[in-house]
């Protein structure tokens, strides 16, 4: 559910996930956790990127489950628990298994494990890591990470701690069949496996290393067959005008009409999340056909060449992401032209774009 449910709307998606049976919601920050708790009273809410100073009280008050990997984060949580006389706070301790982003390394782990001893208000509820190369075909990096994770869990067991959850894995790990290995490690240490699907939750399959397709895992094949994007992004035509050959379109004249043309003005721009780099390089859908974006995309508007599409008029629906007629535009299509990834395409759709449940 982080990043406004990957751009899809926390307000719509969090309750929908809970109605579908989700017992955990993952968010980035305490602020997102507070918003999710206001929508959903019952599930556990995991704050994946930890806490900042002064946020411990919010964790206690909203009954959030923070991820931690720094001593000062545990200080913040301990002080909040003691101040509120809240009893124990469940914590998921993140292990750095090779990404060098979040997490404590194996050398520093024992120091943090000692913080969960008798008399501490902190409860080690889970152990977490992130598989950062689960989409690569040979799986060597992921295997190295799982080996480091097992070594960390041996330290946890030696310390006499019994966390309930082994919190590992993203959409790529789940769909490529690595969840079975995660489940095996969890069982070995008497834990329950917890996997964190992101992109797949919204109906998209991550783009795997081409080597996967030589022997496509069964789960991945099934995902390709069944997953459907849950989001469509649409706008409307504001108006249509005819211009002569030689007419300049948009800022700095990056497009000049080579013949008489019909242009449709759209009520969408880069302030809404339509990447400025798509101008003169991408097409959108109107009346079931692809129409090229011409000229630079403005803050609030964009222009389509509809010369070859009859009868386009003000009010016509234009599909930015999704299907119209027999044509489909995906977040992967946007990402390929913009030089980015579908996660960014979805999460930067602006807040003024209404999210409507259908």
Steps between C-alpha positions, in 0.01 A plus 500: 500500500803730506522809278122546495455134408749527214309802374165320503354664817555382853144602580361257243755220513564448871135419585475288184805296602358444847161398357688247285660347810827687547611496865804722443538834320846631413569876493815708473470739791327570826297768319375239252436263789279757676303550177462124451387449860229763455367289213552152646467432873594132511803399289861515609669795330871465425701825478768383259736800502516533876444795731641849534568672833175601665289241319504228764188635670310474171613139460367417847178694463410355159619147583744488211777242451824682416802363319824594678872447449669784691554525878351851511180368340467253784568783747215699345260207526603407854451855623159522335388170651613597848343843476166357396516195726403311187642159573709340225550644152537243221806571283626344177879508498643550151816316397726640227569192288681686223302799374679757722184699545304425817592240757759399756791287382593173665784659699266746669205266547583369849500855640144555381376158604607579857243782501214248493586334830284453808359825633516679163176645363613387155389167358687344206192414294675442169825492306509670161720538196448606137589286198631758256577273203216248504427581134842376383510163328793325666382573855857516632461832682172393657656177622785696658246722673304204633824345631580822689142509628531146636820599679317794656217276613751270667614801703138577588446143618823500699381817674193309618253712301198353322365741238177392334549639148768460235426807291672453162426529130332724242287436192797366304588253777140385529436453128836338422442224753747620763224520760545125549861552609392779734234272647759227552730732694205623708405143589859418591496773764143451619369815333220594259590630154377849409542613137451863391354515146496849353458534124324163471238617749388751237491251216842546340778243464851636561730496199727201553846430366454350149670183621188416697302437184712202392334301776222716633407412860145373528399779738630760255313345208182496707553863598533604135177320424291634786634837615323802356586864580242647733563862401401688187596866462280716280444860402280683248536711191459869580465610141608427141652747254629491145844647426680561169832361390778688678305552824708473816366282782591555866791655687817576302352369176629144532228390258413672172209378288620371162145498362154624603417323828229458759619531860319397817579684823500282812438588864816329631863604541819430687350637823264202482787256445508480120873486437628801308737273306203339322442805281557414130585141604181332622135443414177491701165342414196685369204338325684168523803619302849617585554873461853646526586756766637803314701787642622528856273388780402803707439517872123460459442408136616282214416481129415201278518473123154370404527577129446134407224434756159624380246682715712560811328773700496676834407265782640185339670262741877463463679204659845565642531159669265215422292359216272662247357286222766251392792716611678502838762728656686367804721653767784301340435684170527835676812392687680378190466836325562709811807300598369391837303218667124439534516557877594863434234544232227392743620670816543845345142528373411828667260552790266715291426201278181357652511134602159346436401146603304316231 
